């Protein structure tokens, strides 16, 4: 009986701290990237956002892949940040 209570407590703590939350992956098309430095700057900006776990900006494919905690940051916020950097986010797919 004590083991079940302990297990429930561990699960509750894990959920509270975000350990068991599944990450969301968004693939966002980006227009306006003209060089590799554009991609690096965008990657640095997105990486600084609280809740963003991983970012990969592909200059040649003109897309960004962001892995993030949807409880801490929204796709809309990521799109607005891309716009604030001078680019135009287009079609986004989420997994």
N, C-alpha and C positions, 0 to 999 in steps of 0.2 A: 504494500500500500504506500509506503514512504517513497518507493522508487518511482511510482506513477506521479506522485506530487512533485518530486524533484524534476522529473522529465518535463512536466507541464511548466514548471518555473523556468527551466532552461529555454524552452520554446518561447515563452512569453518574453524573456529577456532578449533572445535573439530577434524576435519580431520587433520589439521596441527599439533596438539599436540598429535595425536595418540589415542584419546579417542574412536573413532569409528572403529578402526582397529580390525579385527577379529584375534584372536590368533590362532596359528597353534599348533597342538599336534602331536608329533612324539613318536612312540613306537619303541625302538631300542633294539635288542637282544645284549647281551654282553657276550663274552666268557672270561674266565680267572679270574672271581671273585671267590675267594676261602674262603672268610669269611665275616662276617657282617661288619668288619672294612673296608674292601675293598669298600663295598657299601656306607658306611658313607663318606669315603674320596671322592669317585666319586660324590656323591650327593653334597658335599660341593664345589667341584671344578666347577661343572656345575652351581650351584646356583650363583656363583660369576660372571658369564658371563653377560655382558650388553645385555638386550633384553630377557633374560630368566626370565619367570614369576613364574613357578613352576617346581619342579623336584621331582620325586619319583623313587628311585632305589629299585628294588625288588630282593634281593639276591637269594631267593629260585627259582624264575622264571627266573633268569639271564636276567633281562631286565630293561630298563630305560624308563620312560615316562617323556617327557619334553614338557612343554607348553611355547611357545616362540613367539616373534614378528618377523616374517620372514622378515620384513623390516630392522631389526637391527642385526640379526644373521641368519646364514644359517645352514641347516642340515649338510652340509659338515664340517663346523667349529665345530659343536658339535661332529661329528664323530672323527675329528682330536684330539679334546681335550680328548675324551675317549681313543684314542690310546696313547696319551701323558701320560696318567695315567697308562699305561702298560696293558690295556685291548684290546680286539679285538671286535669292533662293527660288528655285522652281520646284518641280515635282518632288515630293517626299514620300518614301515608303517606310513603314514601321514594321519591325519584327518583334 
